[in-house]
Amino acid sequence: MSEELKPVYQKPFLPYVEQIDLLKGRGLSFKNEEQAIKILERVSYYRLGCYWHMFLDGRQNKVFKENSSFESAFEIYKFDMNLRKIIIAEIEKIEVAFRSKMAHVLSLSNGSFWLEEKSLFSKSSEHKSLVLKVKEEIKRSDESLIASFKKEYSNDIPPTFMLLEITSFGTLSKLYKNLKSSKEKQEIASFFGLFDKAFESWLYSLVYVRNVCAHYARLWNRKMRIIPVHPSTHKNQWLNNRQIPNNRIYFILSMLIYLLNIINPKHSFKQKLNALFLKYPIIDKTAMGFPANWQKEPLWVSV
């Protein structure tokens, strides 16, 4: 639709009772309207709308399919909320391990201030931009290790192994991506059971998923905007089925399991996921990208 043909938004904002009446008029059922109002007070109409849209019988006419209920949408919302919580907790473990390995490998090979070594990076303009970004993060940081270093030493910036502890995950992933191909870069990726190009892609995807979780956005059936590559792994078991879509949460969950199997073989992530699926049987796993035989995959076998 051209800009000239687009209408101006003029719909009035409705109070809770009228929001419910609107939804009922379109075919969404309610078991308890008073309880629904309490839910809408805590979770906005438009946030929950992301979860009842899947019940629409064609989005143009905005009519719900038969037997669609507000309570079902809220159950899916709660599942998604809990899924985000357990995912972001596991991404944190991977992120911390990545910070540690990157700092150790590159500092041993290139000294404590390797971030300032332009020769290590493939794009000088991007390197300059990232260094400026890190310096901004230093100014914002209230971490004691940074304050102590500034008080004791005259260096423009602290050693890189310190900086990596305060650098955002997004900046960190860009630093890794901009490193020139080297044995050190591959050593970091190899620790996580991947080749460097695949590891770059997975880091970028994990930053994206982490941001989705941090902003409480819908995740469970999202088509990922940042798409990770299918890896040519060289350590541990990856998925046997290489035909699965890599833009759905099943692929991301499989990535997390693969990485956690390496950094913490006794992790309980699969058990947490299984408990979540048992608690919310309404969830359609195929909408998450799960194939029919997913439980037979060696990577998922204990679920």
C-alpha positions, 0 to 999 in steps of 0.5 A: 500500500502506497503512503498516499493510500494509508489511512491515519490511525484514529482508533480510540484507546479502550478501557478494559471492559470495552477491550473484552467486549471487542474481543468477544465480538470477534469470537474470543471466549472468556471463562472469567471476565473479572480475572481477565481484567486483572490480567489486562491490568498487569499485561497490556492488551497489545502485549497479549495480542501477540499470543491470541493472533495465532487464533485468528481465522485470517488476520484481515477479517480479525475473526477468531477461530472456533473455540479460541479463548483468552485463557489459552492465549494467556497460557501461551504468554506464560509459557513464553515468559518462562521460556525466556527466563530459562534461555537467558540464564543459559545464554549468560553461562555461555557468554561468561565462558566466551569472555573468559576464553577470549581474554585468556587466549588473546592476552597470552598470545598478544599481550594485555592490551591486544584490543589496541593492536590494529593488526589483529583486526580485519577492518580498521574502521570497524576496529576504531568504532569498537574501541570507541564503543568500549571506551564509552562503556568504560565511562559508564562502568561503575565496576570496582576493578575499573575504578581501581585501575584508573586510580592506580595507573595512567593508561588510557584504557585498562588491559583488555582482559579487564575490559572484556568483563564490562563490555556488552555481549553485542560488542564482544561478538563484534570484536570476535567477528572482526578478528583476522582469521588466526590460530587464536581465533580458531582456538576460541571457537574450537573450545566451543566445538565449532569452526570460527565462521560458525561460531561467529554466526552463533554468537550473533544469533545468541546476542539477538535472542538475548536481546529479545529475552531482555525486552520481554518480546515474543520468542516461542514461535518467532521467525528469527531475524538473525539466522545462525548457520548450520555448523560443520561441527568437529566436537560432540554430537550435533543434530542428525536432521540437517533439514530443520529450519534454522530460523526457529527457536528449536534450532536456537535451543539445540545450539544452547544444548550443544554449547552447554554440553561442552562448557557444563556437561552436567547442565539441567537445561533439557530437564528444565525445558521438559518440565516447561513442556509438561506444565504447558501442554497447550504448546504446539512444538511444531510452531517452534520448529520442532520436527516430528522425531526430535526426541530421537535426536542424540542431542535431545535424547534425555528430554 
